[in-house]
Amino acid sequence: MGPDDHNLVRLYGTGTSSSNVAQNSTVDEMRVELDELRSNYKDLRSKYEKL
């Protein structure tokens, strides 16, 4: 199995890993940002149409 890096326990299997958790939180943050950008776009578009 070899030495462990960064004082982490080496696990084998199909369970959740620390990298999966980090990726999921990043995806969640990106979804929130995307929702905000879509909302801003709709607001700007409605203001533009009123001109």
C-alpha positions, -999 to 999 in steps of 0.1 A, spaced: 0 0 0 29 24 5 33 54 28 4 78 34 8 114 23 -2 145 44 -11 124 75 -42 111 58 -55 76 60 -54 58 27 -87 41 19 -98 18 -9 -133 14 -20 -163 32 -35 -172 55 -7 -170 92 -4 -135 107 -5 -123 141 5 -118 150 -31 -154 141 -39 -167 163 -10 -145 192 -23 -158 188 -58 -194 187 -46 -191 219 -26 -175 236 -56 -203 225 -79 -229 237 -53 -211 271 -52 -211 273 -90 -248 265 -91 -256 293 -67 -235 318 -87 -252 307 -119 -286 313 -104 -275 348 -93 -262 355 -128 -294 344 -144 -314 365 -121 -292 396 -128 -295 389 -166 -333 388 -163 -334 421 -144 -311 438 -169 -330 425 -198 -363 437 -185 -348 472 -178 -334 472 -214 -368 463 -229 -385 492 -210 -362 517 -228 
